[in-house]
Amino acid sequence: MSAPRRFRTTRKFIAPRCTTTAPPDALAAMGRDRRVIRGINETDASYALRLTRWLDDRRRAGNPYMLMQKLAEYTGAGPAFRTVDARGNWFSRAADGTESALLKQENWDWDGSEIGDRWSRFWVVVYPNGLWTDGPTWGSFTWGEPNLTLGTTATPEHVVTLRHIVNDWKYGGTKCVSIIIALDDASFDPTAPDPDGSWGRWAKYSGDTVVESRLNTARFVERV
């Protein structure tokens, strides 16, 4: 009687995958499990494809380009993005996805503070390019209106989601001081940024007159 054959077996872990064949009502549950936020106007097919990449993307958490990619996936095509930190390290993502960096510029002065123990601060700039535009002003704002925010046409849900994405994908130990919605595409140029050291407060004195501290073509999402 011949000896039994030995069969080699290997164990291979296969991560659960979501495909475009998944029913639409399953995508939301998968997205919650994998912490993948669906884009504002994203199709089922696009969202399902992104859900298959969740683990690869998560390995790059803390990378400024990945943070901006996640913002772009949420907003959809059109907007451009920048991040800048207290040392003047600039990272940019154009509307077409092109990435670039300008490092160690030491040209970002938000409130006149020394870098010191505030090295961990950074800012995110969003150029909406029509996704959001100028919105209700203080005098015309309807308090309690569920779909309005002060200063832009972004909804409260949009603002909350931007905050969530930044917090979820930022580098550990850092703090986003403000998400800036830049309505002027030419503003916040890495070679000549706008803050002049007085932007920690909304207003400042010019002689005996109180004037705005910050650029009036931008809106600021704080307490990120």
Beta strands, then each sheet from edge to edge (+ up, - down):
strand 1: 80-85
strand 2: 90-93
strand 3: 99-102
strand 4: 121-127
strand 5: 175-182
strand 6: 203-206
strand 7: 209-212
strand 8: 218-222
sheet 1: 3+ 2- 1+ 4- 5- 8+
sheet 2: 6+ 7-
end
